[in-house]
Amino acid sequence: MNKQKNNENQGYFFIIPTVLVEQGDHIKALLYGLISSLVSKEGYCWASNKYLAEKLGRKDCSVISTKIAELENEGWVISEVDKQAGNQRKIWISNPTPIRKKPQTSLEKTKEVIGKNQRGSLEISKDSNIREKYKEKDNNNKRAEARQDVQVLESEIVKPTHSNTDPVNQVFEVFYKTVNPAINYGNKGTRSAAEWLVKKYGLEKTIAMAKFACEIQGQPYSPTITTPYQLKENLGKLVVYAQKQSNKPQSGVLKI
């Protein structure tokens, strides 16, 4: 307080940047000038809001606090609270002080917004074109891969022929003509199962079992058998199903 009383007896002159005055906020401009004059003595201003308000003829100290915050946000001053000195606030003048442009008119602001929107639209359009280009390229790659998969699949499938004398193909034909027209004659696992059945039970009995399995497809509790592999794996279920249907041991083709 003694320092502030001594300062009151001193004469001050304010140096206020023109661009700050041209903003039209005279309280903020005068406050900057007052702070700069107090800074000139000790290098920083430690005056309270009340002291600054009295010097500017203001009764409301909250106005001072608001204007100091505005000056700091705009880069004119720097402030901090010194906790070691009893939470005393210190204010420095920014060096160099910021160069401020004259406030924009409504027309200038509108032009700036339009310019930003146009640049943003061009960038979005450019990004969209790039994304569409890569999307089309990706789709083309997927279509090419799909065509390759079809070609590989077609090459693996052996086309059935009714005159084929191969025992394995004859077993395949039973399923092909009845329940599975899309059966893959080239599947190694399925062909291996057909070979096992023919070797185990003979061609005639294997064909008879395959025909019986195809005839009961869709019946309640019947095992699902649409390939030689499923016939081999579900042969026991097929026998049980046949026995339940007749309520007696089945003879003929299913008497294994």
C-alpha positions, 0 to 999 in steps of 0.5 A, a space after each residue: 500500500 505504501 508503494 501505491 500511495 507513493 505512486 499516486 504522487 508521481 506523474 504518469 504518461 501513457 503510451 498506447 499503440 494506435 491499433 489498440 486505440 482503433 479497436 474502440 475499447 477505450 477502457 482496455 486501451 487506457 488500462 494498457 497505458 496505465 499498466 505500461 506506465 507502472 511497469 516502467 518503474 520495476 519491470 512489472 505491474 503489481 497493482 490490484 484491480 481496485 487500484 487500477 479501477 480507481 486510477 481509471 475512475 471506475 467503481 466496478 473492479 470486475 471490469 478491470 479483471 475482464 479487460 486484463 484477461 482480454 489484453 492477455 488473450 490478445 497477446 498485449 500483456 502477460 500475467 501470473 500469480 506469485 504464491 510465495 508473495 501472498 498470491 500477488 499478481 504480476 503483469 508484464 508488457 509483452 515484448 514485442 507487442 503484437 501487431 494488430 490489424 484493424 477490426 474487420 468490417 461485416 463485408 470483409 468477414 463475409 468474404 473471408 467465410 466464403 473464401 474458407 468455405 470454397 477452399 474447404 469444398 475444393 478439398 472435400 471434392 478432391 478427397 472424394 475423387 481420390 476415395 472414389 478412384 481407389 474404391 473403383 480400383 478395389 472393386 476391380 481387383 475384387 471382381 478379378 479375384 472372383 473370376 479367378 476363383 470361378 476358373 479354379 473351381 471350374 477346373 477342379 470339378 470333373 464334369 459327369 458323364 453318364 457313360 463313365 465306367 469309373 466305379 467312383 464316378 458311378 457312385 457320384 452319379 447317384 447323388 448328382 442325379 437325385 439330391 446334389 446336382 452341384 456335387 464336386 467330382 474332383 473333391 479328394 476327400 469325397 472321392 476317397 470316401 467313395 473309393 473306401 465304400 466300393 472297396 469295402 462293400 462292392 460297387 453294387 451294394 454301395 450304389 444301392 446304399 447311396 440310392 436308399 440314402 437319397 430317397 429318404 432325404 427330407 424324411 423325419 429323423 433321416 440322416 443328411 446324406 448328399 455326398 459319398 463322404 456323408 454316406 460313409 460317415 453316417 452309414 451307422 445312422 442310416 442303418 438305424 433309421 432303416 431298422 426303425 422304419 421297419 421295426 426289424 433288422 433290415 436285409 439286403 443293401 443295408 445289412 452290413 
